[in-house]
Amino acid sequence: MSQKVVIMLNSVSELHNYIDKTQLTEELGGTLGYCHTHWFCHRTAIEDFAVKVKETAQVLQIFGTELAETELPSDVTATLGLTTMHTGKRDKMKNDISQTRRQGCSLLSCIQEPVSRNPGHQLNTDELDNQNTVERLLAQLNETEMAFDEFWNKHQLKVEQCLQLRYFEEDFREIKATLDNMTERFSIFTDVGNSSTHVGHIIRELYNFEERSQEALNRAEALTIQGDKLIKDNHYAEDSLFSKCNEMRGVCDNLVNGIKIKKELLNQSMDLHIRLEQALQWCDSGIYLLASQSVDKCQSQDGAEAALQEIERYLDTATGQKLEDLTNIRTKYGAILGDELMNHVLKTFQKQEAMEEMFEKRRVSLKKLAAKQTRPVQPVAPRPEGAPRSPILHSRTDHRKVYDPNSIHKANVTQINLLKKNRSLSKMEVNELSEGRKCSSSDDEENLGVLRSHVMNELIETERAYVEELLCVLEGYAAEMENPSMIPFIPVVLHKKKDVLFGNMTEIYDFHNRIFLRELENYIDCPELVGRCFLERMEDLQIYERYCRNKPRSESLWRQCSDCIFFQECQKKLEHKLGLDSYLLKPVQRITKYQLLLKELLKYSKNCEGAEDLQEALTAIVGILKAVNDSMHQIAITGYEGNLSELGKLLMQGSFNVWIDHKKGHAKVKDLARFKPMQRHLFLHEKALLFCKKREESGEGYDKAPSYSYKQSLHMTMVGITENVKGDNKKFEIWYNAREEVYIVQAATVEVKNVWVNEIRKVLTGQLEARRVSNQHLKLEHFPVAPLALPINTSPLWSPQKVRRPEIVIPDNHSISVTSSKKQEKGKGWTKMSHSLDIPEESNDGWSSADDQLNSSDCEEETNRKLLPGKYTVTADFGKPGGNELTARTGDLLHLVCEGQEARWLVRNLNTNKEGWVPATKLQTLLGDSSSSQSISSSESASASSTLSSSSSCTDHCTASGTSITDIKG
């Protein structure tokens, strides 16, 4: 084991003997530039830097592994989030690398500081080692950063491509959905139209559809170009992009080609329909030509030749209008010839052949007439002067003025008979005239058939146009109100008001498009039977009443926003010359058009099988129009506090002059009422009669329509009527509560008055029948009126002593009001009987003939029986027959018109239609007492028209129950 020598030195100088000064630091008297503190600091800093470089490399390695293992998201949002997160981490890494690099560069500067101060300074070995270590670590850090940047760039490119792919896929899904929707909407374009108008509408819709789809097609094209560019840029999802681009091109090509093919088919359909319509128009014009040729003019040779030339000229116009070959049509238009269109083509050919056959028959007849040789005049035996002239000349003269098939028929028969008697004429001429007579009759029927067909064609063509117009409004306006792109243009006042603006137009369109139009088309070959179609659908046509009731609200809303951009844009898209308000009026015009068309059909179908159905359908349509008109007036009533629907169905409405007479009113008021009529608009419901005052409103459109201010109403259970009022046959009475209030109503015409009287009579009759049914279970004594099953006493004699209960005398055509006061409770009989009589104007009173106050004591003192106006049966003969005086036989029916002076009555015998004045005593003998008089026969009773009104004060029972009975016998 070697031994170490330790030398103890006493001074620095001794140290210099052992170690060279160049190897000693300045503190030991040497020349070596070394500072241990610096060395220690540098060494510590180098070790820290080395650790930092190592940690940075490890973090970058971990982050790179994380990036490599990260799955790319499947949507744009997640991809954007991932990109943001990774970019944030990468930026943080780059900041850490930069800080580490700055740390290393700072350490290297410290190591090289002596050289910086003194370029001639030589670094010692340790300093050189430190410098090399730091430089090596910095190089390592740079290499790590470069590797990370390279990896990051690749990762960033992949993420960017992923984001591009997600954007592409998102646009692809959106455009694909739009194109699929377009394709689905295009699939409804299956109809090739049933007329040129219909085809034109479909073509316009197709062009509008193509215009709307062009934006989606342009977007699809741009997307495919973008996909091709991504593929060209070596996108990692090249296969997915390629398949999607091909799919997008396929969808676009299918839609574009489909539209192109559909255009070609519709153009073919338009061409075919134009040809069919031209052929039909040619046929109709030809039939009109045949119908317009006067039979009289054709009887002469010149007339026949002229008619023949006219026919020849018309047949020359067949080129370009007549359908020539069915096989050619099948070949040329086979792609669009469905069953319905093929039937239309076949019917056109059939009509064309039928028309040509008619022309050929007419040509043959005219050629025979034109080829007749004029025969010399044969001598005929002279005719007696008193003998009537032959009707031949008269008939010919008349035919020049008015064409009458019946007169032609009679004239031809007469002429044939004369020719048969005249042996100078041959049998051939007789046969020709017989054929002419048959031709004239058949031609007349053909003419009516042509006119019916034209009216039916007009009905169907206008129905098709009407359906198309409704569809335009619903698609071009109503549907656009829900289009998100159009909502900003809709004014605030129109929001959620589509049902107000359009009413139930959708319901009307569905009914006509799905049901009514198709059913009308089934009657195109038998127009005289179309009335059945209207009758079967009459209940469905009631939808127009609801539309018309909403029309004032619709027009008011329209006026508030008619100038808005929304309606202008919709009208521009539809290429309509008229505004929406004109199309909203179409349903009102259509229901009116049905009435006119049915009238025309009925005029040309008088002797046809369906004439009765046409008349009934016309009546029903008129009823709908009346109900619509009445409802339009009813909704204008203001001031009525109740619910108008509770009054029952509105039966009639109209304006009248009204006088009011109140029984309990002041005499001056009653007199004043006779001279100052009030203008009132009456509304007759099933349960009440409303009196309103008409007020004209200022404004435009429906605001200009009048409103009706409610004044009063009469409950129909308390109403009675008197049909005729003295002095004016346009007046009638409506009296209320046993004549406490009497309303004298004056109509504009007698016809209007009769209609109202009949309608009120129906209401009151219905009420009476309802009361009879409801009161069958009540006992007889509970009724203030005699049971209807008992015979009605028509005797003119009335004896209060024999009355056990109120008996009602009901003469023919009388209105009788019977009221009872409280005195009847004591059994003293009727207190007042008031008769409103339908009597001639020369009588004393037209509506009240007996207002005497009766009570039991007065009746007991009375010895003579009282006569009342009316119709009665004679029970004993009167007068001598053969003279001019009034006579009567047992069983005759007498009319007691009125009572004159000296107790004499003006009497008319309805059997002999004679009248005269008869003493009352003689009448008592002539008519007998009440017990022996006969009742009115069933026929007379059935024809009687009476009104019975019993007030609520008849008995305590009636007062308690509020019973009021109104009876009209019709």
LUMKE-293055 format. One line per 4 residues: number of its first residue (from 1); for each residue x, y, z of C-alpha. Coordinates in steps of 0.5 Angstrom, whole numbers. Example, Ala and Ser with C-alpha at 12.3 -4.5 7.8 and 13.67 -1.06 7.14 Angstrom:
1	25,-9,16 ~ 27,-2,14;
//
This chain:
1	0,0,0 ~ 3,7,-2 ~ 4,12,3 ~ 2,19,1;
5	6,25,3 ~ 3,31,6 ~ 7,37,6 ~ 6,43,11;
9	7,50,8 ~ 8,56,12 ~ 7,61,6 ~ 4,62,-1;
13	12,63,-3 ~ 13,56,-1 ~ 7,54,-5 ~ 10,57,-11;
17	16,52,-10 ~ 12,46,-11 ~ 6,49,-16 ~ 7,54,-22;
21	4,60,-22 ~ 0,59,-28 ~ -4,54,-25 ~ -6,58,-19;
25	-11,63,-18 ~ -10,70,-17 ~ -12,69,-9 ~ -6,64,-9;
29	-1,69,-12 ~ -2,66,-19 ~ -4,68,-26 ~ -10,63,-27;
33	-17,67,-29 ~ -21,62,-25 ~ -27,64,-20 ~ -30,58,-16;
37	-36,62,-15 ~ -37,63,-22 ~ -36,56,-24 ~ -41,54,-19;
41	-46,58,-21 ~ -45,56,-29 ~ -45,49,-27 ~ -51,49,-23;
45	-54,53,-29 ~ -52,48,-34 ~ -55,43,-30 ~ -62,46,-29;
49	-62,48,-37 ~ -60,41,-38 ~ -66,38,-34 ~ -71,43,-37;
53	-69,41,-44 ~ -70,34,-42 ~ -77,36,-39 ~ -79,40,-45;
57	-77,34,-50 ~ -81,29,-46 ~ -87,34,-46 ~ -87,35,-53;
61	-86,27,-54 ~ -93,26,-50 ~ -96,32,-53 ~ -94,29,-60;
65	-97,22,-58 ~ -103,25,-55 ~ -104,28,-62 ~ -103,22,-66;
69	-108,18,-62 ~ -113,23,-62 ~ -120,21,-66 ~ -122,26,-71;
73	-129,29,-69 ~ -135,27,-74 ~ -138,34,-74 ~ -136,41,-75;
77	-137,44,-68 ~ -133,38,-64 ~ -127,39,-70 ~ -127,47,-68;
81	-127,45,-61 ~ -121,40,-62 ~ -117,45,-66 ~ -118,50,-61;
85	-116,46,-55 ~ -110,43,-59 ~ -107,50,-62 ~ -108,52,-55;
89	-103,47,-52 ~ -98,48,-58 ~ -98,55,-57 ~ -96,54,-49;
93	-91,49,-52 ~ -88,54,-56 ~ -88,59,-51 ~ -84,54,-46;
97	-79,52,-51 ~ -78,59,-53 ~ -77,61,-45 ~ -72,55,-45;
101	-68,57,-51 ~ -67,64,-48 ~ -65,61,-41 ~ -59,57,-45;
105	-57,63,-49 ~ -57,67,-43 ~ -52,62,-40 ~ -48,61,-46;
109	-47,69,-46 ~ -45,69,-39 ~ -40,63,-40 ~ -37,67,-46;
113	-37,74,-42 ~ -30,74,-41 ~ -28,73,-49 ~ -33,79,-50;
117	-30,84,-45 ~ -23,82,-48 ~ -22,78,-55 ~ -15,76,-53;
121	-18,72,-47 ~ -17,65,-47 ~ -22,61,-44 ~ -20,55,-39;
125	-22,48,-40 ~ -28,48,-35 ~ -30,54,-39 ~ -30,51,-46;
129	-33,45,-43 ~ -39,49,-40 ~ -39,53,-47 ~ -40,46,-51;
133	-45,43,-46 ~ -49,49,-47 ~ -49,49,-54 ~ -50,42,-55;
137	-56,43,-50 ~ -59,48,-55 ~ -58,44,-61 ~ -62,39,-58;
141	-67,43,-56 ~ -67,46,-63 ~ -68,39,-66 ~ -73,37,-61;
145	-77,44,-63 ~ -76,42,-71 ~ -79,35,-70 ~ -85,38,-66;
149	-86,43,-71 ~ -86,38,-77 ~ -91,33,-73 ~ -95,39,-72;
153	-96,41,-79 ~ -98,35,-81 ~ -103,34,-75 ~ -105,41,-77;
157	-106,39,-84 ~ -110,33,-82 ~ -115,37,-77 ~ -116,43,-83;
161	-118,37,-88 ~ -122,34,-83 ~ -126,41,-81 ~ -126,42,-89;
165	-129,35,-89 ~ -134,36,-84 ~ -136,43,-87 ~ -137,39,-94;
169	-141,34,-91 ~ -146,39,-87 ~ -147,43,-94 ~ -148,36,-97;
173	-153,34,-92 ~ -157,41,-93 ~ -157,41,-100 ~ -159,34,-101;
177	-165,35,-96 ~ -167,41,-100 ~ -166,37,-107 ~ -170,31,-104;
181	-175,36,-102 ~ -175,39,-109 ~ -175,32,-112 ~ -181,30,-108;
185	-185,36,-110 ~ -183,35,-117 ~ -186,28,-116 ~ -193,31,-115;
189	-193,34,-123 ~ -196,27,-125 ~ -202,31,-128 ~ -201,32,-136;
193	-208,37,-135 ~ -215,36,-137 ~ -215,42,-142 ~ -211,47,-145;
197	-212,52,-139 ~ -210,47,-134 ~ -204,45,-138 ~ -202,52,-138;
201	-203,53,-131 ~ -199,47,-130 ~ -193,49,-134 ~ -193,56,-131;
205	-192,52,-124 ~ -187,48,-127 ~ -183,54,-129 ~ -184,57,-122;
209	-181,51,-119 ~ -175,50,-124 ~ -174,58,-122 ~ -174,56,-114;
213	-170,50,-115 ~ -164,53,-119 ~ -161,56,-113 ~ -161,49,-110;
217	-158,46,-116 ~ -153,52,-116 ~ -151,51,-109 ~ -150,43,-111;
221	-146,45,-117 ~ -141,49,-113 ~ -141,44,-107 ~ -139,38,-112;
225	-133,43,-115 ~ -131,44,-108 ~ -131,37,-107 ~ -126,36,-113;
229	-121,41,-111 ~ -121,37,-104 ~ -119,31,-108 ~ -114,34,-112;
233	-111,37,-106 ~ -110,30,-103 ~ -115,30,-98 ~ -114,24,-93;
237	-122,22,-94 ~ -121,22,-102 ~ -126,16,-103 ~ -132,19,-98;
241	-131,26,-102 ~ -131,22,-109 ~ -138,18,-107 ~ -141,24,-104;
245	-140,28,-111 ~ -142,23,-115 ~ -149,22,-111 ~ -150,30,-111;
249	-149,30,-119 ~ -154,24,-120 ~ -159,28,-116 ~ -158,34,-119;
253	-158,30,-126 ~ -165,27,-124 ~ -168,33,-122 ~ -166,37,-128;
257	-167,31,-133 ~ -174,30,-130 ~ -176,37,-131 ~ -174,37,-138;
261	-178,31,-139 ~ -184,34,-136 ~ -183,40,-140 ~ -183,36,-146;
265	-189,32,-144 ~ -193,38,-142 ~ -192,41,-149 ~ -194,35,-152;
269	-200,35,-148 ~ -201,43,-149 ~ -201,41,-157 ~ -206,35,-156;
273	-211,39,-152 ~ -210,45,-157 ~ -212,40,-162 ~ -218,37,-159;
277	-221,44,-157 ~ -220,46,-164 ~ -223,40,-166 ~ -229,41,-161;
281	-230,48,-163 ~ -230,46,-170 ~ -235,41,-169 ~ -239,46,-165;
285	-239,51,-170 ~ -241,46,-175 ~ -247,44,-171 ~ -249,52,-170;
289	-248,52,-177 ~ -253,47,-178 ~ -258,50,-173 ~ -258,57,-176;
293	-260,54,-183 ~ -267,56,-183 ~ -272,51,-185 ~ -276,55,-189;
297	-270,58,-194 ~ -268,51,-195 ~ -275,49,-198 ~ -274,53,-204;
301	-269,51,-209 ~ -264,57,-209 ~ -264,57,-201 ~ -262,49,-201;
305	-257,51,-206 ~ -254,57,-202 ~ -254,52,-196 ~ -251,47,-199;
309	-245,52,-201 ~ -245,54,-194 ~ -244,47,-192 ~ -239,46,-197;
313	-235,52,-195 ~ -235,50,-188 ~ -232,43,-189 ~ -226,46,-193;
317	-224,49,-187 ~ -223,42,-183 ~ -216,42,-185 ~ -212,44,-179;
321	-218,44,-174 ~ -220,37,-175 ~ -217,31,-172 ~ -215,26,-178;
325	-212,20,-175 ~ -213,16,-169 ~ -207,12,-170 ~ -202,18,-171;
329	-205,21,-165 ~ -203,15,-161 ~ -196,14,-164 ~ -195,22,-163;
333	-198,23,-156 ~ -197,16,-153 ~ -193,18,-147 ~ -198,22,-144;
337	-205,18,-146 ~ -208,16,-140 ~ -214,13,-139 ~ -218,20,-138;
341	-214,23,-144 ~ -215,17,-148 ~ -223,18,-147 ~ -223,25,-148;
345	-220,24,-155 ~ -224,18,-157 ~ -230,22,-155 ~ -228,28,-159;
349	-227,23,-165 ~ -234,21,-164 ~ -237,28,-164 ~ -233,29,-170;
353	-236,23,-173 ~ -243,25,-171 ~ -242,32,-174 ~ -240,29,-180;
357	-245,24,-181 ~ -250,30,-179 ~ -247,34,-185 ~ -247,29,-190;
361	-255,28,-188 ~ -256,35,-189 ~ -252,35,-195 ~ -256,29,-198;
365	-263,33,-196 ~ -261,39,-199 ~ -258,36,-206 ~ -265,33,-206;
369	-269,40,-205 ~ -264,43,-210 ~ -265,38,-215 ~ -272,38,-215;
373	-275,40,-222 ~ -280,46,-222 ~ -287,43,-225 ~ -292,47,-229;
377	-298,49,-226 ~ -304,44,-226 ~ -311,47,-227 ~ -315,46,-220;
381	-322,47,-219 ~ -324,54,-217 ~ -325,54,-209 ~ -331,57,-206;
385	-331,64,-204 ~ -333,62,-197 ~ -328,56,-196 ~ -322,58,-192;
389	-315,59,-195 ~ -310,54,-195 ~ -305,55,-189 ~ -299,54,-193;
393	-298,61,-195 ~ -300,63,-188 ~ -295,58,-185 ~ -289,60,-190;
397	-291,68,-188 ~ -290,66,-181 ~ -284,62,-182 ~ -281,68,-184;
401	-282,72,-178 ~ -281,67,-173 ~ -279,60,-173 ~ -284,55,-170;
405	-283,48,-171 ~ -290,46,-169 ~ -293,51,-174 ~ -288,48,-179;
409	-291,41,-177 ~ -298,43,-178 ~ -297,46,-185 ~ -293,40,-188;
413	-299,36,-186 ~ -304,40,-189 ~ -300,41,-195 ~ -299,33,-195;
417	-306,32,-195 ~ -307,37,-200 ~ -302,34,-205 ~ -305,27,-204;
421	-312,30,-206 ~ -308,33,-212 ~ -307,27,-217 ~ -302,32,-221;
425	-297,31,-216 ~ -293,25,-215 ~ -292,20,-209 ~ -285,22,-209;
429	-286,29,-208 ~ -290,27,-202 ~ -285,23,-199 ~ -280,29,-200;
433	-285,33,-196 ~ -286,28,-190 ~ -278,27,-190 ~ -278,35,-189;
437	-282,35,-184 ~ -279,30,-180 ~ -272,33,-181 ~ -275,40,-178;
441	-277,36,-172 ~ -271,32,-171 ~ -266,39,-173 ~ -270,43,-167;
445	-268,37,-162 ~ -261,37,-165 ~ -261,45,-164 ~ -263,44,-157;
449	-258,39,-155 ~ -253,43,-158 ~ -255,49,-154 ~ -255,44,-148;
453	-248,42,-149 ~ -245,49,-150 ~ -248,51,-143 ~ -245,44,-140;
457	-239,45,-143 ~ -239,52,-140 ~ -241,50,-134 ~ -235,45,-134;
461	-230,49,-137 ~ -231,55,-132 ~ -231,50,-126 ~ -224,48,-128;
465	-222,55,-129 ~ -225,57,-122 ~ -222,51,-118 ~ -215,53,-121;
469	-216,60,-119 ~ -218,58,-112 ~ -211,54,-112 ~ -207,60,-115;
473	-210,64,-109 ~ -208,58,-104 ~ -201,57,-106 ~ -199,64,-108;
477	-202,68,-102 ~ -205,63,-97 ~ -199,59,-97 ~ -194,64,-97;
481	-196,67,-91 ~ -193,61,-87 ~ -186,62,-92 ~ -181,64,-87;
485	-177,68,-93 ~ -184,72,-94 ~ -186,73,-86 ~ -182,80,-86;
489	-186,83,-91 ~ -193,81,-88 ~ -196,87,-84 ~ -197,86,-77;
493	-204,87,-78 ~ -204,81,-82 ~ -201,76,-77 ~ -205,70,-75;
497	-211,73,-79 ~ -210,68,-85 ~ -217,65,-83 ~ -220,72,-83;
501	-217,74,-90 ~ -219,67,-94 ~ -225,65,-90 ~ -226,57,-91;
505	-223,58,-98 ~ -219,52,-97 ~ -226,48,-95 ~ -229,50,-102;
509	-223,48,-106 ~ -223,41,-103 ~ -230,40,-104 ~ -230,43,-112;
513	-223,40,-113 ~ -224,33,-110 ~ -232,32,-111 ~ -236,37,-115;
517	-232,38,-121 ~ -231,30,-122 ~ -238,29,-121 ~ -240,35,-126;
521	-235,32,-131 ~ -239,25,-131 ~ -245,29,-134 ~ -242,32,-140;
525	-246,27,-145 ~ -252,28,-141 ~ -253,35,-139 ~ -260,35,-138;
529	-259,30,-132 ~ -254,35,-128 ~ -259,37,-124 ~ -259,31,-120;
533	-251,33,-118 ~ -253,39,-115 ~ -259,36,-111 ~ -254,31,-108;
537	-249,36,-107 ~ -254,42,-104 ~ -252,41,-97 ~ -244,41,-99;
541	-246,48,-102 ~ -248,51,-96 ~ -241,52,-94 ~ -242,59,-99;
545	-246,62,-93 ~ -240,61,-88 ~ -236,64,-93 ~ -240,70,-95;
549	-242,72,-88 ~ -234,72,-87 ~ -233,77,-93 ~ -234,84,-90;
553	-229,82,-85 ~ -224,80,-90 ~ -225,86,-94 ~ -224,90,-88;
557	-218,87,-87 ~ -216,87,-94 ~ -216,95,-94 ~ -212,95,-88;
561	-206,92,-92 ~ -207,92,-99 ~ -201,96,-101 ~ -196,92,-97;
565	-190,89,-100 ~ -192,82,-99 ~ -199,82,-103 ~ -195,86,-109;
569	-189,80,-109 ~ -194,75,-109 ~ -198,78,-115 ~ -192,79,-118;
573	-190,72,-118 ~ -197,69,-120 ~ -196,74,-126 ~ -204,76,-124;
577	-206,83,-127 ~ -212,83,-122 ~ -210,84,-114 ~ -212,79,-109;
581	-219,82,-107 ~ -221,80,-114 ~ -220,73,-113 ~ -223,73,-106;
585	-229,75,-110 ~ -229,69,-114 ~ -233,64,-109 ~ -239,69,-109;
589	-239,70,-116 ~ -239,63,-117 ~ -245,61,-113 ~ -249,66,-117;
593	-246,63,-124 ~ -249,57,-122 ~ -256,60,-122 ~ -255,63,-129;
597	-253,56,-132 ~ -258,52,-129 ~ -263,57,-132 ~ -260,56,-139;
601	-260,49,-138 ~ -267,49,-136 ~ -269,53,-142 ~ -267,48,-147;
605	-269,42,-143 ~ -276,43,-142 ~ -279,36,-145 ~ -273,32,-142;
609	-272,27,-137 ~ -268,31,-132 ~ -273,38,-133 ~ -276,37,-126;
613	-269,36,-123 ~ -266,42,-126 ~ -272,46,-123 ~ -271,43,-116;
617	-264,45,-117 ~ -265,52,-119 ~ -270,53,-113 ~ -265,50,-108;
621	-259,55,-111 ~ -264,61,-111 ~ -265,59,-104 ~ -258,58,-102;
625	-257,65,-105 ~ -263,68,-101 ~ -260,65,-95 ~ -253,68,-96;
629	-256,75,-97 ~ -261,74,-91 ~ -255,72,-87 ~ -251,78,-90;
633	-256,83,-87 ~ -257,79,-81 ~ -250,80,-79 ~ -251,88,-80;
637	-256,88,-74 ~ -253,92,-68 ~ -256,94,-61 ~ -259,87,-60;
641	-257,85,-53 ~ -259,77,-54 ~ -256,72,-58 ~ -259,72,-65;
645	-258,65,-66 ~ -263,63,-61 ~ -268,66,-65 ~ -268,60,-70;
649	-267,60,-77 ~ -268,67,-81 ~ -273,66,-86 ~ -275,73,-89;
653	-272,80,-89 ~ -274,86,-92 ~ -276,94,-91 ~ -283,96,-90;
657	-287,102,-88 ~ -290,101,-81 ~ -295,104,-77 ~ -296,103,-70;
661	-303,103,-66 ~ -302,102,-59 ~ -309,100,-56 ~ -307,103,-49;
665	-304,109,-52 ~ -306,117,-52 ~ -311,118,-58 ~ -307,123,-61;
669	-301,118,-61 ~ -306,113,-65 ~ -308,119,-70 ~ -301,121,-71;
673	-299,114,-72 ~ -304,113,-78 ~ -300,119,-82 ~ -293,118,-81;
677	-290,111,-83 ~ -283,109,-80 ~ -278,106,-84 ~ -277,99,-81;
681	-273,93,-84 ~ -276,87,-81 ~ -272,80,-80 ~ -277,74,-79;
685	-274,69,-75 ~ -277,62,-73 ~ -278,65,-66 ~ -279,72,-66;
689	-280,78,-71 ~ -275,84,-71 ~ -276,91,-72 ~ -270,95,-74;
693	-268,102,-77 ~ -264,102,-83 ~ -257,106,-83 ~ -253,107,-89;
697	-246,107,-87 ~ -240,111,-91 ~ -234,108,-94 ~ -232,103,-99;
701	-234,96,-101 ~ -237,92,-95 ~ -237,98,-91 ~ -241,102,-95;
705	-247,96,-94 ~ -252,99,-89 ~ -253,97,-82 ~ -259,96,-78;
709	-260,99,-71 ~ -265,94,-67 ~ -271,97,-64 ~ -276,92,-62;
713	-278,85,-63 ~ -284,81,-62 ~ -285,74,-60 ~ -288,69,-65;
717	-292,66,-60 ~ -296,72,-58 ~ -297,75,-66 ~ -303,74,-70;
721	-304,77,-77 ~ -309,80,-81 ~ -308,79,-89 ~ -312,85,-92;
725	-312,92,-89 ~ -318,97,-92 ~ -315,102,-97 ~ -309,99,-99;
729	-308,92,-102 ~ -300,92,-100 ~ -302,93,-93 ~ -303,87,-88;
733	-303,87,-80 ~ -299,84,-75 ~ -302,85,-68 ~ -299,83,-61;
737	-302,81,-55 ~ -309,80,-57 ~ -309,87,-61 ~ -306,91,-55;
741	-300,93,-60 ~ -302,93,-68 ~ -297,94,-73 ~ -300,96,-80;
745	-294,94,-85 ~ -294,96,-92 ~ -290,92,-97 ~ -287,95,-104;
749	-291,91,-108 ~ -297,86,-107 ~ -292,80,-109 ~ -288,82,-103;
753	-294,82,-98 ~ -296,76,-100 ~ -290,72,-99 ~ -289,75,-92;
757	-296,73,-90 ~ -295,66,-93 ~ -289,65,-89 ~ -291,68,-82;
761	-298,64,-83 ~ -293,58,-84 ~ -289,60,-77 ~ -296,61,-73;
765	-298,54,-76 ~ -292,50,-74 ~ -293,53,-67 ~ -300,51,-66;
769	-298,44,-69 ~ -293,44,-63 ~ -298,46,-58 ~ -303,41,-60;
773	-298,36,-59 ~ -295,38,-53 ~ -302,39,-50 ~ -305,33,-52;
777	-305,30,-45 ~ -308,36,-41 ~ -315,35,-39 ~ -321,39,-44;
781	-323,44,-38 ~ -316,46,-38 ~ -316,49,-45 ~ -319,56,-46;
785	-320,54,-53 ~ -325,49,-55 ~ -322,42,-57 ~ -320,42,-65;
789	-323,35,-66 ~ -330,38,-64 ~ -334,41,-70 ~ -333,49,-71;
793	-339,52,-71 ~ -340,57,-77 ~ -347,60,-75 ~ -348,67,-75;
797	-352,67,-69 ~ -349,67,-62 ~ -353,66,-56 ~ -349,67,-50;
801	-354,64,-46 ~ -352,57,-49 ~ -345,58,-48 ~ -342,53,-43;
805	-335,55,-45 ~ -332,60,-50 ~ -333,57,-57 ~ -330,60,-63;
809	-333,62,-70 ~ -328,62,-75 ~ -331,64,-82 ~ -327,63,-88;
813	-321,68,-89 ~ -322,71,-83 ~ -317,73,-77 ~ -320,73,-70;
817	-317,75,-64 ~ -321,73,-58 ~ -319,76,-51 ~ -322,75,-44;
821	-322,79,-38 ~ -322,77,-31 ~ -330,78,-31 ~ -330,71,-34;
825	-328,68,-28 ~ -335,69,-25 ~ -337,65,-31 ~ -340,71,-35;
829	-337,70,-41 ~ -333,73,-46 ~ -332,81,-45 ~ -329,82,-52;
833	-329,79,-59 ~ -325,82,-64 ~ -325,80,-71 ~ -320,82,-77;
837	-324,80,-83 ~ -321,80,-90 ~ -327,84,-94 ~ -328,88,-100;
841	-325,96,-99 ~ -332,98,-99 ~ -334,95,-93 ~ -334,100,-86;
845	-327,97,-83 ~ -322,92,-87 ~ -319,89,-80 ~ -324,90,-74;
849	-331,89,-75 ~ -334,87,-68 ~ -331,91,-62 ~ -337,91,-58;
853	-336,90,-50 ~ -340,83,-48 ~ -342,81,-42 ~ -346,76,-39;
857	-352,81,-36 ~ -352,84,-43 ~ -353,77,-47 ~ -358,75,-42;
861	-362,81,-44 ~ -361,81,-51 ~ -367,77,-55 ~ -364,77,-62;
865	-358,73,-64 ~ -352,77,-67 ~ -350,76,-74 ~ -343,76,-76;
869	-339,77,-83 ~ -337,71,-86 ~ -339,65,-90 ~ -345,60,-88;
873	-349,55,-91 ~ -356,56,-92 ~ -361,51,-89 ~ -368,54,-92;
877	-370,56,-99 ~ -370,64,-101 ~ -373,68,-107 ~ -376,66,-113;
881	-371,63,-118 ~ -371,66,-125 ~ -371,73,-123 ~ -365,78,-122;
885	-366,78,-115 ~ -362,74,-110 ~ -364,67,-109 ~ -361,62,-105;
889	-363,54,-104 ~ -361,49,-98 ~ -354,48,-98 ~ -352,54,-102;
893	-346,58,-99 ~ -347,65,-97 ~ -342,71,-96 ~ -344,76,-91;
897	-340,82,-93 ~ -342,87,-88 ~ -348,90,-85 ~ -352,97,-87;
901	-357,101,-85 ~ -364,99,-82 ~ -361,92,-80 ~ -360,90,-87;
905	-354,86,-89 ~ -350,86,-96 ~ -350,78,-98 ~ -347,75,-104;
909	-349,68,-106 ~ -342,64,-108 ~ -346,59,-112 ~ -349,64,-116;
913	-344,69,-116 ~ -350,74,-114 ~ -351,79,-109 ~ -356,83,-105;
917	-359,87,-99 ~ -363,82,-94 ~ -366,84,-88 ~ -363,81,-81;
921	-369,78,-79 ~ -370,74,-86 ~ -362,72,-85 ~ -364,69,-78;
925	-370,65,-81 ~ -365,63,-88 ~ -359,61,-84 ~ -363,58,-78;
929	-361,57,-71 ~ -354,55,-68 ~ -356,48,-66 ~ -359,47,-73;
933	-353,50,-78 ~ -349,46,-81 ~ -341,46,-81 ~ -336,48,-86;
937	-335,42,-90 ~ -328,39,-90 ~ -326,42,-97 ~ -328,49,-94;
941	-325,48,-88 ~ -318,46,-91 ~ -318,52,-96 ~ -320,57,-90;
945	-314,62,-87 ~ -315,64,-80 ~ -311,66,-74 ~ -313,65,-67;
949	-309,69,-62 ~ -311,68,-54 ~ -308,72,-49 ~ -305,70,-43;
953	-311,73,-39 ~ -316,68,-41 ~ -316,64,-35 ~ -312,63,-28;
957	-309,57,-31 ~ -307,61,-37 ~ -304,66,-33 ~ -300,62,-29;
961	-297,58,-35 ~ -296,63,-39 ~ -300,59,-45 ~ -301,63,-51;
965	-304,59,-57 ~ -304,62,-64 ~ -307,58,-70 ~ -307,59,-77;
969	-311,54,-82 ~ -309,54,-89;
//
